[in-house]
Amino acid sequence: MGTARFDVETDARLAVADVTDRVEQTLADAADADACTVFVRHTTAGIVCNENERRLLSDVEELLSSAVPDEGWAHDELDGNADSHLRALLLGNSVTVPLADGELDLGTWQSLLLVECDGPRTRTVSVVTH
């Protein structure tokens, strides 16, 4: 039905940013859509649906750091950010969310989160309604 884009500035190598409100702002003309897909156009960032609670977000960062060591990867010979690619691979680059009357139909504690794995950077997020 339509595609909208917005940019997100991140401020750390590994960080989580809540983009729920920004996604909602793109849905002004989505009254007839059943769902939207939120997609990050980068190979070193991910999009997830989870709770935006500061301790949990800290835990997410710790989990990714623990699961994927910073160094020792073959791709590091090219540009030194293999860990970022591997962390993003675990997260995925999109989520699809149902819409109800043109609004995100999320659960009580659910938020849409951009997870930065190679910042700080400017990330482009696409929202496709369908």
C-alpha positions as CSV (number, residue, x, y, z in Angstrom):
1,M,0.0,0.0,0.0
2,G,2.8,2.4,0.8
3,T,6.4,2.8,2.0
4,A,7.7,5.5,4.3
5,R,11.3,6.0,5.6
6,F,12.9,7.8,8.5
7,D,16.4,8.1,9.9
8,V,17.6,7.2,13.4
9,E,20.8,8.6,14.9
10,T,22.6,6.2,17.2
11,D,25.2,7.3,19.7
12,A,27.1,4.1,20.7
13,R,28.6,1.1,19.0
14,L,26.0,-1.2,20.6
15,A,22.7,0.6,21.5
16,V,18.9,0.2,21.5
17,A,16.5,2.9,20.3
18,D,12.8,2.8,20.6
19,V,11.3,3.6,17.2
20,T,7.6,2.8,18.0
21,D,6.4,6.4,17.9
22,R,8.3,7.1,14.7
23,V,6.7,4.1,13.0
24,E,3.3,5.2,14.3
25,Q,3.9,8.6,12.6
26,T,4.3,6.9,9.2
27,L,0.8,5.3,9.4
28,A,-1.3,8.3,8.9
29,D,-2.7,6.9,5.6
30,A,-2.8,3.3,6.6
31,A,-6.4,3.0,7.7
32,D,-7.0,0.2,5.1
33,A,-3.8,-1.7,5.7
34,D,-3.8,-5.0,7.7
35,A,-0.1,-4.9,8.7
36,C,3.2,-3.2,8.4
37,T,6.7,-4.4,8.0
38,V,9.4,-2.4,9.7
39,F,12.8,-3.0,8.0
40,V,16.3,-1.6,8.7
41,R,18.3,-1.1,5.6
42,H,21.6,-2.1,7.0
43,T,23.6,-5.3,7.7
44,T,24.9,-4.2,11.1
45,A,21.6,-3.2,12.8
46,G,18.4,-5.1,13.6
47,I,14.8,-4.5,14.4
48,V,13.0,-6.4,17.2
49,C,9.8,-6.3,19.1
50,N,10.2,-6.3,22.8
51,E,9.8,-4.3,26.0
52,N,11.4,-0.9,26.3
53,E,12.6,-1.2,29.9
54,R,16.0,0.2,30.7
55,R,17.3,-2.9,32.6
56,L,16.1,-5.2,29.8
57,L,17.7,-3.0,27.1
58,S,21.0,-3.2,29.1
59,D,20.5,-6.9,29.3
60,V,20.0,-7.1,25.5
61,E,23.3,-5.2,25.0
62,E,25.1,-7.5,27.4
63,L,23.6,-10.6,25.8
64,L,24.8,-9.6,22.3
65,S,28.3,-8.7,23.7
66,S,28.5,-12.0,25.5
67,A,27.2,-14.1,22.6
68,V,29.4,-12.6,20.0
69,P,33.0,-11.6,21.0
70,D,34.3,-8.4,19.5
71,E,37.4,-9.9,17.9
72,G,38.7,-13.1,16.2
73,W,36.5,-13.3,13.1
74,A,37.7,-13.7,9.5
75,H,35.7,-10.7,8.3
76,D,37.7,-8.5,10.7
77,E,40.6,-8.7,8.2
78,L,38.4,-6.6,5.8
79,D,37.0,-3.9,8.0
80,G,37.0,-4.9,11.6
81,N,33.3,-5.1,12.3
82,A,32.5,-8.8,11.9
83,D,31.0,-8.8,15.4
84,S,28.5,-6.2,14.3
85,H,27.3,-8.3,11.3
86,L,27.0,-11.4,13.4
87,R,25.0,-9.7,16.1
88,A,22.6,-8.2,13.6
89,L,22.3,-11.6,12.0
90,L,21.0,-13.0,15.3
91,L,18.4,-10.2,15.5
92,G,17.0,-10.0,12.0
93,N,16.4,-7.0,9.9
94,S,12.6,-6.7,10.0
95,V,9.4,-7.4,12.0
96,T,5.8,-7.5,10.8
97,V,3.1,-6.0,13.0
98,P,-0.6,-6.2,12.6
99,L,-2.6,-3.0,12.3
100,A,-6.0,-2.2,13.8
101,D,-7.7,0.9,12.4
102,G,-4.4,2.2,11.0
103,E,-2.5,1.8,14.3
104,L,0.1,-0.7,15.5
105,D,-1.7,-3.6,17.2
106,L,1.1,-4.2,19.8
107,G,0.7,-5.9,23.2
108,T,0.8,-3.9,26.4
109,W,4.6,-4.1,26.9
110,Q,5.7,-4.4,23.2
111,S,7.8,-1.7,21.5
112,L,9.6,-1.6,18.2
113,L,13.3,-1.4,18.8
114,L,16.2,-0.6,16.5
115,V,19.3,-2.4,17.8
116,E,22.5,-0.7,16.7
117,C,25.5,-3.1,16.4
118,D,28.1,-0.9,14.7
119,G,27.5,2.7,15.8
120,P,27.4,5.5,16.2
121,R,25.7,5.9,12.8
122,T,22.6,7.2,11.0
123,R,20.2,4.3,10.2
124,T,17.4,4.3,7.7
125,V,14.2,2.5,8.7
126,S,11.5,1.6,6.2
127,V,7.9,1.0,7.0
128,V,5.9,-0.8,4.4
129,T,2.1,-1.1,4.9
130,H,0.2,-4.0,3.3
